[in-house]
Structures are given as structure tokens and as C-alpha cells.
Amino acid sequence: MPEPWVWIPVACATVAVVVLALWRPFQAAAREARFTQARKEFHKQREWLEVRFISLAGMQGKPDAPRWSNCEFDDSICYVRHRATRELSAFVEVTMALEGIGHSTTSATDLMNNLQAGTAVFRFEKDHWVTDGRVILNKSPHEAIRYYQNDLEVVGQELADKTV
């Protein structure tokens, strides 16, 4: 029978192998639990986040740039994670109505020309969502994800129920 001190390295090696074998599944489960919580928090905070987004986004333009007169948010949400930083974000499609573009009439065509599409960006920090009013102009969430595909990975999606 081997000496008792021989069993110590064997036991340590066995524990190390078990920890390494369980590490990835544990991390994946922890990431999934965090995402589930983040998703719930987004729905709780969504109304406040939209107001905050409009407030911040309206202040970011140049003084002579067109101002936003309205912003409509789509109900669908794409959740993405930055590959390098692991930061979780939510992308929501927005349509902004702009004023001050130089149209003096308010015909339907003029109003349509004043619409700007884009993607509102919301970030999950620690245990709550934040926004800095950042919008990715002229790209839907799916187009933005495709454009930044080297940096972003989709972790979830909630589609709006378009049936009425």
C-alpha cells in the first residue's frame, strides 16, 4: 500500500479535474440565469428607459440639426452580448419623426420624408438597464447585428405579436 502522502496529490488532481469539467456548464448556467433576470428587469424598466432614451437622444444633436418631434418604439427586442466585454445590450427598433428639415407643408409625403428609422441601444449594468440615448441610424436591430457580427452575438429575441 502506498504512503499516505501519495494520496494528497492524487486527491488534488481529482478535485482539479472535477472542477474543470464542471466549470463551463456552471458558467453557462450562471450566464443564463443573469440573462433571465436582465430580461425581466428590462420589461419592468422599459417605460422609464424609453423616456430616458428620448430625453438623452434629443440633446445629442448639433444645434442646427433637425430635432425629434416624436419617437415610436417597436415592441420587438433583440438581446445581444458583446463578444469581448460580455456586456449585455437590448436593441429596439425606433422610428423618429424629425422637425425643422425645411418642409413648410404638412402633407403626408412631407411627414413620411421626416421619418428616420434606427435602433435604440440599451445596456445592462450590474442589476439594471441604462441608456445613453445612442441610436444606430438607418439600421434595424437585425441589420445592426449583422453589421457588427464580429463584435456581437445574439443571446435572445422577443418578437412583437403583430396580429390584431
N, C-alpha and C positions, 0 to 999 in steps of 0.2 A: 504494500500500500504506500502511495506517495506521501511525502511530507505534507503537513497541513499548510505550510506557507505556499505550496504549489497551487492550491485551490484558490487563493486570493486573485492572482492574475486571470485564472480561468473564469472565475465569477465576474470579475470586472469586464472581461471581454464579452461574456454572455450578456451582461446588462447593456453594454455599449451596442451590441448587435440588435437587441430588442428595441432600444431607444431609437436607433437609426431606422429600423423597419417601421416603427410607428410614427416617426416624425412627420413625414409628408401627409399621411391621412389625417393626423391631428391638425396640422396647419390648414389643410383644405377644409376640414370641418369648422375650424375657428373662423376662417375667411367667409365661409357660407353663413355662419351664424351672424357675423358682423354685417354682411350684406343684407340679410333678412331684417335685421334691426334698422339698418340705414334706410331700407325701402319703407318700413313702417314710419320712420321719422320723416321721410320726405312727404308722405301723404298727410301727416299731422301738420307739417310746417308749410305746405305748398302755397296756401293763400298768402301767408306772410312773405314767403320767398318771392312770389310774383310781384307783390307791391314793392318790395325792396329792390328787385331787379329793375323795374320800371324807373324807380327813383334814381338809382345809380347810373343806369344806361343813359337816361336823359341828360345827365350832367357831363357825359364824357365827350360830347361832340365839340367841334370847333364853333366859335361864336357865330360864324356866318353859315354854318351847316344847317340843313333842314332839321326842324325839331319834330319829335314824335308827338302826334296828337292822340294816338291810341296804340295799344299793343294787345293782340289776341294770342293766347297760349293754346296750343293743341293739347288734347288730353293724353296722347301717347307719350311714353317716356322710354329713352334708351339709357341704360346704365353702362358705363364704361370704366375701365381701370387703366391707368397709365402703366405701361409695362415696366418702366424704370423706377418710378417713385411709388408705385402701388396705390396712388391716390384714386379714390372713387369719385366719379362725377356722374351727373344726370344731364342728359341732353333733351331739351324740349323744343319742338318746332314753334316758332313765333312768326306772326305777320304784323308788321308795324305800319301804321298809317303816318305818313310824313306831311308836314305842312311847310309852307314857305319855299316851294320849289319853283314858283313863278307862274303857276296857273291861276288866272283870275276868275275862271268859271268853275262851277262845281258840277259839271256833267259827270255821268257815270264813267266815261272814258278817262277824264281827268282824275277822278278818285282812284280808279284802277292803276293809273300811272304813278300815283303817290304811294302805292303799297310796296313794302320791302320785306322779303322773306329772309329768314335766318334761323339760327339755332341758339337758344339761350343755354348758358352753361352754369350749372350749379355744382358746388364741390362739398364733399362730406369731410368735415374736420372733427376729429375726436368723436364726439357723440351728437353732432348737429350739422345741419346743412347751412352753407353760406353762399353768397353770390357777390361778385364784384361788378355786376352789370355787363359782363362780357357777352357779346353776341358774335357768332360766326356768320357773317353776312353771305347771302346768296347760296347757302347750302342747307339742305335738310339734315336732320340728325344722321341719317344713313349715309348721305353724301359726305358729311364731315368725318364720320368714322372711316369711310373708305379713303378719304383724302389723308387722314392721319393714321392709317392702318399699321404703320411701323411702330407707332407710339402707343396706340390704344388697343385694348381688347374688350369685346362686348361681354358683359357678365350677366345681363338680364335685359328684358324688354317687356313693356306693358303696352299693349295696343288698345287704342280707344275703341269703344263699341260704337261703330258708325251707323248702326241700324236704328231707325226711329220709328 
